[in-house]
Amino acid sequence: MKKTTLPLILFCCALFTISCSEDRDDVQIVNNLEIKNFIYSAMNIFYLYKQDVPVLANDFFNDQRDLNSYLDPFNTPEDLFEDLLSGQDRFSFITDDYRDLEDRFAGVSKDNGLEYRLVRVAPGSNDIVGYVRYIILNSNAATKEIKRGDAFTQVNGTSLTLTNYIDLLALDTYTLTLADITNDGTTTSIIENGRSVMLTKEEGLIENPILISKTLTIDGAKIGYLMYNAFTADFDDELNTAFAQFKADGISDLVLDLRYNGGGSVESAVDLTSMITGQFNGEIITKQQWNPELQAAFESNDPEDLLDRFNSTIRTGESINSLNLSRLFVIGTGSTASASELTIIGLKPYIDVKTIGTTTVGKFQASTTLYDSENFGRQNVNPNHFYAIQPLIYTYANANGTVGPATGIVPDFEIAETPSNLGILGDPNEPLLKVAIDQILGRSSATKSFKLENPMEVVGESKMFTPNFQRMYILDLPNR
């Protein structure tokens, strides 16, 4: 990710009439006022939708005392942050412990390794059921008798409902009552099967986002299959290694499975697009659009800072293993967001990208972690607290000027993943992968569209409880 220069940040600070250089020691700190000042200052400079929030205008307050009179009544920093958000923003967030957030961005968490989706048992019902989508390797769940496709209806003997599931699934240890889900085409049946499993969340679980990487040989064609579940920067070298193997295998096509990928590092997405291609090094992938004040500063100082381009090395300096593909097949669903959508949108001007599955989330803005420090970076952070904010800071268009739709990317071949027929991930007969393979091989029987007559309403999924759910972010603030 490119970095901007010192004049930009100085310019930003100058925009704020309550000067960034004012000595905060002269200000009485009461009711978290120090934290609130940090939050306001960061939002005033970086927030993408600043122009839509009147109180963030540079001339809204006369002086620091006037600003404090606005900040002080908020009961918590969280209340202030919510007040500063635009009504069109559903992704910015605040954390009271940035250490947990940093761990999540590195793929580290306290988790039992069970990745699931939650759905209503019937339209309008208060009862819900969960079903397993995959198990994280080397997790507690990986040692237990539970697998993809298993459903669960109870936690510690209590049936899951819309009012209790958050508290029940937040427990560190719990026992799930398992069930089977079947569908005859019109009716879904959920029957408890007498099995149960106890799971325990463990500290320090590291999820490798590359769940499956293999080459399939079908009808003489070598097809690469990559199930990639998060754009985790710490695994970019392993992602590059996976592409080295695809290259050695001589694959002619790639199926990129992002069905559960809610996003992550922008730089990892840029690297991935470069691994898929290779013939467009230096060409523009995306053009960033910040709030008007920052946009003007970028354009004045160095317009190149607004562009993400195909590159030839990953962040470690290692050369990218590129496949030089001219087409790509991507599996996406309602869990596919942010950096996943950037990959799709960014590649479309250059190669033929076909999507299979259901409509994606529609999240086309990036964020970054802003800390309470002189320049909002991680170094020399205020030692008095662990608050940080993760606001949206820019959106983007691809090289053709196309902006991703807020309603999500509609698939070229629509087929829903159903809890009653999930199939085996990576198996050529798994329903969504089969459609991709059919398209690659030109089979006339390829499914064009498969819609459920009575789809089960989605309530949520396991990763929704994590602070980086469906987030796309840059890891570093610009140089100061």
ABEGO torsion letter per residue (X at the ends): XBBBBAAAAAAAAAABABBAABBAAABBBBGGAAAAAAAAAAAAAABAAAAABAAABAAABABAAAAAAAAAABABAAAAAAAABBAABAABBBBABAAAAAAAAAGBBBBAGBBBBBBBABBGBABBBBBBABBBBGBAAAABBBBBGBBBABBGGBBBBAAAAAAAAABABBBBBBBBBBBAGABBBBBBAGBBBBBBBBBGBBBBABABBBBBBBGGBBBBBBBBABBBAAAAAAAAAAAAAAAAAGBABBBBBAAABAEEBAAAAAAAAAAABGAABGBBABBBBBBAAAAAAAAAABAAAABBBBBABBAAGBBBBBAGBABBBBBBBAABBEAAAAAAAAAAAABBBBBBEBBBAGBABBBBBBBBBAAGBABGBBAABABBBBBBABBBBBAAGBBBBAAEBBBABBBBBBAABAEBBGBAABAAAAAAAAAAAGBAABBABBBBABBBBBAEBAAAABAABGBBBBABBBBX
